[in-house]
Amino acid sequence: MRENTGNPSTFTSLKWFNFFVYGTMVLFTSFFQLYLQDVGMNKLEIGVLMSIGPLVSVFANPFWGIWTGRYQNNRGVVLLMLAGTLVFSQIIFQANTYEMIYTAMVLFYFCQTPLFAQSNTLLLSYIEGTPLRFGSFRLFGSLGWALTALAAGPVIQYGGVSVLPYLFAVLLGLSIVSLAAMPKLRSSIGTAPLPLRGFRLLFRNPYFLFFIFFGILVSIPNTINNTFMSLYINDMGGSKTMIGLAVFLSSILEAGVFMLCKRYLRRKISVLVGWLALVSILFVLRWWLMSQATLPLEVAFIQILHSVTFGGFFYVGTQLTMLLIPGPYRSCGQALYTLSWGGISGMIGGILGGWLFQYLGAQSMYEFCVFLSLIGALGYGGMWFFVNRGGYRPTSATHDELEEDGI
């Protein structure tokens, strides 16, 4: 099936590839807003620009997935995506008109947004048939995210946001070199096109629809915070080093949260819905603390809750989707769950958060986040009550299907 993928140097390159890819993306998600503000954009314009990504991802993910499946060359496709991300990112940094920056952003997002999914598929293709586990490689991605944010803060503080294009290019270049150093795959797992017919059945499941709806309410504030936290710290007078520290604190414990959830959380619908209600309440606390913060250091330490809130919500939501959806349609359910969390919420959060921040201020923005998360928490609390009282079970999934999936 493969050539020389058992070579230890291949797996070392794969770990560094994950490290540099995630390190590159944290520069964009955490510091790019500062660059946009520096070139004259206001909060609403930044929010609208950043909301393009989730919209483009709806079309970009199937496009790259189909090409990967057709040519069975996941490594080549990822290299092409990395090259496109590098080229279009540099065009963005050189753009001097709104038309040029919006066009470049669309093309950039078209290459960048499916990168994590395709990289995960690539990783699975290389370790298939080996005793190695996905999590050990994914951990290097988390470290790349956290450590790059921590290191980039002082560099940008010293050199200014004008050094961002060079940092971006260096890390993307290292990602390309790491991937190019790995042997070719004769075949790859690929990404199958979405089975669209399955979506029709999902909309007949009221529990799943309520789960998605309340999830959108909870995830919109998370998108708002991801987009505007760095600007919030900057407006408080905080340094770029403080922004890097905040991002580091938000992600360094995430892997531990996933491990604890996997080990101790019961895979039972009533238990998982109850945990979603509890995590949503923690989101309420997190946004209330953000609205009351007066010092950049306070904002940074509040981000520790991100590992528990986002990490817990995403893990529990993924498991709950597996339980709510019958076996043949679970891939559709996971796609819709991911789309609602990243796509729909991303589009709404960028624009809504930008408007609130620009015209009402950061405190009002986070107070609105408290309101949305509270509605989500109450909604999940109501779901928990009805599930416990009615003893809900998936009506179309057989016992064998559930056991086959490890549930």
C-alpha positions as CSV (number, residue, x, y, z in Angstrom):
1,M,0.0,0.0,0.0
2,R,2.8,2.5,0.8
3,E,6.5,3.1,0.3
4,N,8.7,3.3,3.4
5,T,6.1,4.8,5.7
6,G,7.4,2.7,8.5
7,N,10.6,4.7,8.6
8,P,10.9,6.5,12.0
9,S,12.0,9.7,10.1
10,T,8.7,9.7,8.4
11,F,6.8,9.9,11.7
12,T,9.2,12.5,13.0
13,S,8.5,14.6,9.9
14,L,4.8,14.0,10.4
15,K,4.9,15.3,14.0
16,W,6.8,18.5,12.9
17,F,4.4,19.0,10.0
18,N,1.5,19.1,12.5
19,F,3.5,21.4,14.8
20,F,4.2,23.9,12.0
21,V,0.7,23.8,10.4
22,Y,-1.1,24.5,13.7
23,G,1.6,27.1,14.6
24,T,0.9,28.9,11.3
25,M,-2.8,29.0,11.9
26,V,-2.6,30.4,15.4
27,L,-0.7,33.4,14.0
28,F,-3.7,34.0,11.7
29,T,-6.5,33.5,14.2
30,S,-4.8,35.4,17.1
31,F,-2.7,38.2,15.5
32,F,-4.1,38.9,12.1
33,Q,-6.9,41.1,13.5
34,L,-4.2,43.4,14.9
35,Y,-2.7,43.7,11.5
36,L,-6.1,44.6,10.0
37,Q,-6.7,47.2,12.7
38,D,-3.2,48.6,12.1
39,V,-4.0,49.2,8.4
40,G,-7.2,51.1,9.3
41,M,-10.1,48.6,9.5
42,N,-12.6,49.1,12.3
43,K,-14.1,46.2,14.4
44,L,-17.2,45.7,12.2
45,E,-15.0,45.5,9.0
46,I,-12.7,43.1,10.7
47,G,-15.6,40.9,11.8
48,V,-17.1,40.9,8.3
49,L,-13.8,40.0,6.8
50,M,-13.2,37.1,9.2
51,S,-16.7,35.8,8.7
52,I,-15.8,35.0,5.1
53,G,-13.9,31.9,6.1
54,P,-16.8,29.9,7.5
55,L,-18.9,30.7,4.4
56,V,-16.1,29.7,2.0
57,S,-15.4,26.5,4.0
58,V,-18.9,25.2,3.1
59,F,-17.8,24.9,-0.5
60,A,-14.0,24.4,-0.1
61,N,-14.2,21.2,2.1
62,P,-16.2,19.2,-0.4
63,F,-14.1,20.5,-3.3
64,W,-10.8,19.4,-1.9
65,G,-12.3,16.2,-0.5
66,I,-13.6,15.2,-4.0
67,W,-10.2,15.9,-5.6
68,T,-8.4,13.9,-2.9
69,G,-10.7,10.9,-3.5
70,R,-10.5,11.1,-7.2
71,Y,-6.7,11.2,-7.5
72,Q,-5.9,9.3,-4.3
73,N,-3.0,11.7,-3.6
74,N,-3.7,13.3,-0.3
75,R,-0.1,14.4,0.2
76,G,-0.1,16.2,-3.2
77,V,-3.4,17.9,-2.4
78,V,-2.2,19.1,1.0
79,L,1.0,20.4,-0.6
80,L,-1.1,22.3,-3.1
81,M,-3.3,23.7,-0.4
82,L,-0.2,24.8,1.6
83,A,1.3,26.5,-1.4
84,G,-2.0,28.3,-2.1
85,T,-2.3,29.4,1.5
86,L,1.3,30.8,1.4
87,V,0.8,32.7,-1.9
88,F,-2.6,34.2,-1.1
89,S,-1.6,35.1,2.5
90,Q,1.3,37.2,1.1
91,I,-1.1,38.9,-1.4
92,I,-3.4,39.8,1.5
93,F,-0.5,41.4,3.4
94,Q,0.4,43.4,0.2
95,A,-3.2,44.4,-0.6
96,N,-3.9,48.1,-0.7
97,T,-7.6,48.2,-1.6
98,Y,-10.7,46.6,0.0
99,E,-11.5,44.8,-3.3
100,M,-8.0,43.2,-3.4
101,I,-8.0,42.1,0.2
102,Y,-11.5,40.6,0.0
103,T,-10.7,38.7,-3.1
104,A,-7.4,37.5,-1.7
105,M,-9.2,36.4,1.6
106,V,-11.7,34.3,-0.3
107,L,-8.9,32.5,-2.2
108,F,-6.9,32.2,1.0
109,Y,-9.8,30.7,2.9
110,F,-10.5,28.3,0.0
111,C,-7.1,26.8,0.5
112,Q,-6.8,27.2,4.3
113,T,-10.2,26.2,5.8
114,P,-10.1,22.5,4.8
115,L,-6.4,22.2,5.8
116,F,-7.0,20.7,9.2
117,A,-9.4,18.1,7.9
118,Q,-7.2,17.1,5.0
119,S,-4.1,17.0,7.3
120,N,-5.9,14.7,9.7
121,T,-6.8,12.4,6.7
122,L,-3.1,12.5,5.7
123,L,-2.0,11.6,9.2
124,L,-4.4,8.7,9.3
125,S,-3.2,7.5,5.9
126,Y,0.4,7.4,7.1
127,I,-0.2,5.6,10.4
128,E,-2.8,3.1,9.0
129,G,-1.6,-0.4,9.7
130,T,0.8,0.7,12.4
131,P,0.4,0.6,16.2
132,L,0.7,4.4,16.3
133,R,-2.2,6.4,17.6
134,F,-3.7,9.6,16.1
135,G,-3.7,11.4,19.4
136,S,0.1,11.3,19.8
137,F,0.5,13.2,16.5
138,R,-2.4,15.5,17.2
139,L,-0.7,16.5,20.4
140,F,2.2,18.0,18.4
141,G,-0.4,20.2,16.7
142,S,-1.7,21.4,20.0
143,L,1.8,22.1,21.1
144,G,2.5,24.0,17.9
145,W,-0.6,26.1,18.5
146,A,0.2,26.9,22.1
147,L,4.0,27.4,21.9
148,T,3.9,29.4,18.7
149,A,1.4,31.8,20.2
150,L,3.6,32.2,23.3
151,A,6.7,32.8,21.3
152,A,5.1,35.0,18.6
153,G,3.8,37.5,21.1
154,P,7.2,39.0,22.2
155,V,8.4,38.9,18.6
156,I,5.4,40.9,17.3
157,Q,5.7,43.2,20.3
158,Y,9.3,44.0,19.5
159,G,9.0,44.1,15.7
160,G,5.4,45.3,15.2
161,V,2.6,43.7,13.3
162,S,4.6,44.3,10.1
163,V,6.7,41.1,10.9
164,L,3.5,39.0,10.7
165,P,3.9,38.2,7.0
166,Y,7.4,37.0,7.5
167,L,6.5,34.8,10.5
168,F,3.6,33.4,8.5
169,A,5.8,32.6,5.5
170,V,8.5,31.0,7.6
171,L,6.1,28.6,9.4
172,L,4.2,27.7,6.2
173,G,7.5,27.1,4.5
174,L,8.6,24.7,7.3
175,S,5.2,23.0,7.0
176,I,5.8,22.4,3.3
177,V,9.4,21.2,3.8
178,S,8.3,18.8,6.5
179,L,5.6,17.3,4.3
180,A,7.8,17.2,1.2
181,A,10.4,15.2,3.3
182,M,7.9,12.4,3.8
183,P,7.6,9.5,1.3
184,K,4.7,9.4,-1.2
185,L,1.6,7.5,-0.4
186,R,0.4,5.1,-3.1
187,S,-3.1,5.4,-1.8
188,S,-4.8,7.4,0.9
189,I,-7.9,7.2,3.0
190,G,-9.5,10.1,1.1
191,T,-12.5,12.1,2.0
192,A,-15.8,10.9,0.6
193,P,-18.3,13.4,-0.7
194,L,-21.1,14.2,1.8
195,P,-24.1,11.8,1.5
196,L,-26.6,14.6,1.1
197,R,-29.6,12.3,1.1
198,G,-29.0,11.5,4.8
199,F,-29.6,15.1,5.8
200,R,-33.3,14.8,5.1
201,L,-33.7,12.2,7.9
202,L,-31.7,14.3,10.4
203,F,-34.4,17.0,10.1
204,R,-37.0,14.5,11.4
205,N,-35.2,14.1,14.7
206,P,-36.4,16.9,17.0
207,Y,-33.8,16.1,19.7
208,F,-30.9,16.4,17.2
209,L,-32.4,19.6,15.8
210,F,-32.7,21.2,19.3
211,F,-29.1,20.0,20.1
212,I,-27.9,21.8,17.0
213,F,-29.9,24.9,17.6
214,F,-28.8,25.4,21.2
215,G,-25.2,24.5,20.1
216,I,-25.3,27.4,17.7
217,L,-26.4,29.8,20.4
218,V,-23.5,28.6,22.6
219,S,-20.9,28.6,19.9
220,I,-21.6,32.1,18.5
221,P,-20.1,33.7,21.6
222,N,-17.1,31.4,21.3
223,T,-16.5,32.6,17.7
224,I,-16.9,36.2,18.9
225,N,-14.2,35.7,21.6
226,N,-11.9,33.9,19.2
227,T,-12.2,36.8,16.7
228,F,-12.0,39.8,19.0
229,M,-10.1,38.7,22.2
230,S,-6.8,40.0,20.8
231,L,-8.4,43.4,20.0
232,Y,-10.0,43.5,23.5
233,I,-6.6,43.0,25.1
234,N,-5.0,45.5,22.8
235,D,-7.7,48.1,23.6
236,M,-7.1,47.6,27.3
237,G,-3.4,48.5,26.7
238,G,-2.2,45.0,26.8
239,S,0.9,44.0,24.9
240,K,1.3,41.4,22.1
241,T,3.1,39.3,24.6
242,M,0.0,39.3,26.7
243,I,-2.1,38.2,23.7
244,G,0.3,35.3,23.1
245,L,0.0,34.3,26.8
246,A,-3.8,34.4,26.6
247,V,-3.8,32.1,23.6
248,F,-1.2,29.8,25.2
249,L,-3.4,29.5,28.4
250,S,-6.5,28.8,26.3
251,S,-5.0,25.8,24.5
252,I,-2.3,24.2,26.7
253,L,-4.8,22.1,28.8
254,E,-7.1,21.1,25.9
255,A,-5.5,17.7,25.3
256,G,-5.8,16.8,29.0
257,V,-9.5,17.7,28.9
258,F,-10.1,15.4,25.9
259,M,-8.2,12.6,27.7
260,L,-10.3,13.0,30.9
261,C,-13.6,13.1,28.9
262,K,-12.6,10.0,27.0
263,R,-11.7,8.1,30.2
264,Y,-14.5,9.1,32.6
265,L,-17.5,10.4,30.7
266,R,-20.3,7.8,30.2
267,R,-21.6,7.4,26.7
268,K,-25.3,7.8,27.6
269,I,-27.6,10.3,26.1
270,S,-29.0,11.7,29.4
271,V,-25.5,12.0,30.8
272,L,-24.0,13.8,27.8
273,V,-27.0,16.2,27.5
274,G,-26.5,17.0,31.2
275,W,-22.8,17.7,30.6
276,L,-23.7,20.0,27.7
277,A,-25.9,22.0,30.1
278,L,-23.1,22.2,32.7
279,V,-20.5,23.2,30.1
280,S,-22.9,25.9,28.8
281,I,-23.2,27.3,32.3
282,L,-19.4,27.5,32.4
283,F,-19.5,29.4,29.2
284,V,-21.9,31.8,30.9
285,L,-19.5,32.3,33.7
286,R,-16.6,32.7,31.3
287,W,-18.3,35.5,29.3
288,W,-19.5,37.2,32.5
289,L,-15.9,37.3,33.7
290,M,-14.8,38.7,30.4
291,S,-17.4,41.4,30.6
292,Q,-16.2,42.4,34.0
293,A,-12.4,42.3,33.3
294,T,-10.5,45.5,33.7
295,L,-6.9,44.3,33.2
296,P,-5.3,42.5,30.3
297,L,-3.8,39.9,32.7
298,E,-7.3,39.1,33.9
299,V,-8.5,38.4,30.3
300,A,-5.4,36.1,29.8
301,F,-6.1,34.0,32.9
302,I,-9.9,33.7,32.1
303,Q,-8.8,32.0,28.9
304,I,-7.9,28.9,30.9
305,L,-11.6,28.1,30.9
306,H,-11.4,27.7,27.1
307,S,-9.9,24.2,27.5
308,V,-12.8,23.1,29.7
309,T,-15.6,24.9,27.8
310,F,-14.7,24.4,24.2
311,G,-12.8,21.2,24.7
312,G,-15.7,19.7,26.8
313,F,-18.4,20.9,24.5
314,F,-16.8,19.7,21.3
315,Y,-16.0,16.3,22.6
316,V,-19.4,15.8,24.3
317,G,-21.2,17.1,21.2
318,T,-19.3,14.7,18.9
319,Q,-20.2,11.7,21.1
320,L,-23.8,12.8,21.5
321,T,-24.2,13.1,17.7
322,M,-23.1,9.4,17.5
323,L,-25.9,8.4,19.9
324,L,-28.7,10.6,18.5
325,I,-28.1,9.6,14.9
326,P,-28.7,6.0,13.4
327,G,-25.5,4.3,12.2
328,P,-25.9,4.8,8.4
329,Y,-26.4,8.6,8.8
330,R,-23.8,9.4,11.4
331,S,-21.3,11.0,8.9
332,C,-24.1,13.4,7.9
333,G,-24.8,14.1,11.5
334,Q,-21.1,14.9,12.2
335,A,-20.9,17.1,9.1
336,L,-24.0,19.1,10.2
337,Y,-22.7,19.4,13.8
338,T,-19.3,20.7,12.5
339,L,-21.0,23.0,10.0
340,S,-23.3,24.5,12.8
341,W,-20.3,25.0,15.2
342,G,-17.8,26.3,12.7
343,G,-19.7,27.5,9.7
344,I,-23.1,29.0,10.7
345,S,-21.8,30.3,14.1
346,G,-18.6,31.6,12.5
347,M,-20.5,33.7,10.0
348,I,-23.0,35.1,12.5
349,G,-20.3,35.6,15.3
350,G,-17.9,37.6,13.1
351,I,-20.5,40.0,11.9
352,L,-22.6,40.3,15.1
353,G,-19.5,40.5,17.3
354,G,-18.0,43.2,15.1
355,W,-21.1,45.3,15.2
356,L,-21.5,45.0,19.0
357,F,-17.8,45.8,19.6
358,Q,-17.8,48.7,17.2
359,Y,-21.0,50.5,18.3
360,L,-21.7,49.3,21.9
361,G,-18.2,48.3,23.2
362,A,-16.5,45.2,24.4
363,Q,-18.4,45.0,27.7
364,S,-21.8,45.0,25.9
365,M,-20.5,42.4,23.4
366,Y,-19.6,40.0,26.2
367,E,-22.8,40.7,28.1
368,F,-24.6,39.6,24.9
369,C,-22.5,36.5,24.9
370,V,-23.7,35.8,28.5
371,F,-27.3,36.1,27.3
372,L,-26.9,33.7,24.3
373,S,-25.0,31.1,26.4
374,L,-27.6,31.3,29.1
375,I,-30.4,30.5,26.6
376,G,-28.3,27.6,25.4
377,A,-27.8,26.3,28.9
378,L,-31.5,26.5,29.7
379,G,-32.3,24.8,26.5
380,Y,-29.9,21.9,27.2
381,G,-31.4,21.7,30.7
382,G,-34.8,21.3,29.2
383,M,-33.5,18.6,26.9
384,W,-32.0,16.8,29.8
385,F,-35.3,16.9,31.7
386,F,-37.3,15.5,28.7
387,V,-34.6,12.8,27.9
388,N,-34.6,11.6,31.5
389,R,-38.4,11.6,31.7
390,G,-38.9,10.0,28.3
391,G,-35.9,7.7,28.2
392,Y,-35.1,8.7,24.7
393,R,-33.3,6.1,22.5
394,P,-32.4,6.3,18.8
395,T,-35.3,4.7,17.0
396,S,-33.6,3.6,13.9
397,A,-30.2,2.4,15.2
398,T,-29.9,-1.3,16.1
399,H,-28.1,-2.6,19.1
400,D,-25.4,-4.1,16.9
401,E,-24.8,-0.8,15.1
402,L,-24.2,1.0,18.4
403,E,-21.8,-1.7,19.7
404,E,-20.0,-1.6,16.3
405,D,-19.3,2.1,16.9
406,G,-18.1,1.4,20.4
407,I,-21.0,3.2,22.1
